[in-house]
Amino acid sequence: MKPILEKTRALFLRKKGKSYQEIASILKISKSTVSVWLKDLNWSQSIKQQLIKKSKIDSRKRMIRLSVVQKEKLAEHYIKAEKEATKEFAK
């Protein structure tokens, strides 16, 4: 693809709310190239802020899920340890 077409497509994708990484993957160009093309655009900065907010929300959700899984594994570990201790003290 010609660089002008790529840049136009990158602008279009950014306006749709895509991240630099997503744009780079779609266009098969480096993330740094996308960054150079879009860094000085004011509307691009507002999209960046929206993506940061979304990322924070997604990160919180992942941390909550991770916490639930860790609690479950810890509970299983305690049950196993209790059973082993019961057998050990029975002897």
RAQUI-V473650 format. One record per pair of residues at least 24 apart in sequence whose C-alpha atoms are under 8 Angstrom apart, sorted by the first residue. I is the first residue (numbers start at 1). GAP is how many residues later the second one is. Records with the same first field share a line. If there is no record, write none. Layout:
# RAQUI-V473650
I: GAP ; GAP
This chain:
# RAQUI-V473650
7: 30
10: 24
11: 27
14: 30 ; 33
15: 29 ; 32
17: 30 ; 34
19: 29 ; 32
